[in-house]
Amino acid sequence: MAKHKVDSDLKRISKFTAGLGNQSSSVMNVGIALLFLLLVFGYAFTNQSHGEMGMFVVIAGVIGGYMAINIGANDVANNIGPAVGSKALTMAGALIIAAIFEGAGAMLAGGDVIETVRKGIIDPAGIDAMTFIYAMMAALFAAALWLNLATWVGAPVSTTHSIVGGVVGSGIAALGTSAVNWTTMSQIAASWVISPLLGGIIAALFLLFIKKMVLSKDDKLAAARTWVPMLVGIMAGAFGMYLTMKGLNKLIKVDAQTLWAIGFACLFITWAITKPLVKHASKGMENRKKSIATLFTIPLIFSAALLSFAHGANDVANAVGPLAAIVSKVQGSGDAAKVALPLWVMMIGALGIAVGLLLFGPKLIRTVGGEITKLNQIRAFCVALSAAITVIAASWLGLPVSSTHIAVGGVFGVGFLREYLSNKNAASEPQKDPAKAAKKAAKRKLVRRKHLVSIALAWVITVPVAAGLSAVIFYIMTGLFVD
């Protein structure tokens, strides 16, 4: 009895010590984040020479950095969560890869989507400078606050929803409903509905293809040697086309035929390089599904990097789009489109996302990677590849779609496909009591329904909550600073 009490006390002490360690780590992370924002303030303050108007740029720069940190903490989990959940990457390895490629995507290919957020929802032309600046600052701050709260409670919400809702809310508060470009808003809203469905369908189709062409074969290793290099090549082709179209468009201009030629060249070269590597890696493996899954580790890592690049290009707009609009309004002569986007604005977005990811990202990475449905390397690869293709297509069109919707839609897609196939196979197996077997199979669920409901609810309320919060902040700011 005494020994049991001692063991119980030791467990309590251990939990208490672990809690103190986590608390200490959290405090240190917050301190590092505040240091980053202080550096942003210092840089912006020392490099502005526009009097009172320049101070608005400084303040907006800090808020933009705060927003970027929250994007890294919340949204990036959707890119690398599947890789971590399938154990293809360690948490540390995933964080490093994502930080590098997120920053590269933001710096190389983030410009076009920033234009959509900066001018597509509310046009700065026709709005006086101070009203527009207040509106953009309120939108940015409201989105950051909502995203911070969502991260704290563990909800993977859309940063794109947050910032677009913020822009709409402050725009309506400033000038009424006529200030919003509802045509652009309808296109963006449509993409929010289409993107998770498309992400889920594409991920499920890839998984179905792999099951049919590899996992169902008698010689699974031989089939994997054929198809794994091809799948990696498809990713390389998509990445090559995207980089040429977005990241290198300032250096070279290519037509559609040349773009496709580059894509197929990347596909072929990557296939040729990967084929002997997969052949070598598969030597001595058992002809089992579990062994085959390990062959997808390298392509999964590659796809996670690709998705991080695409996410950085697409979602940096959420952090610095309104900031870019403020800089343009302060420095320009009324036409924001004629003012070049300063490098330091892009740097705030890129570095802030990396800081938020490294400091606060692991919490939601674990949620996305392991709590919706069980992922192995093959399923995670299908999710990542589907999300990469969908995000790239969206960024190509200049639409700020939600990478959260796409990636989480992909996770649900592979989960529901597994559930359907599992129940179908169970129902078709010979049983002594077929009716009982079918009933039992129908109850088998491989996707956690509570996450489906909670995530859908979070997606629904994000836009109105961000819009309402933004309107309130706008009214407070104008009440404080406008006579």
Order of alpha helices (4+ residues) and beta strands (2+ residues): alpha-alpha-alpha-alpha-alpha-alpha-alpha-alpha-alpha-alpha-alpha-alpha-alpha-alpha-alpha-alpha-alpha-alpha
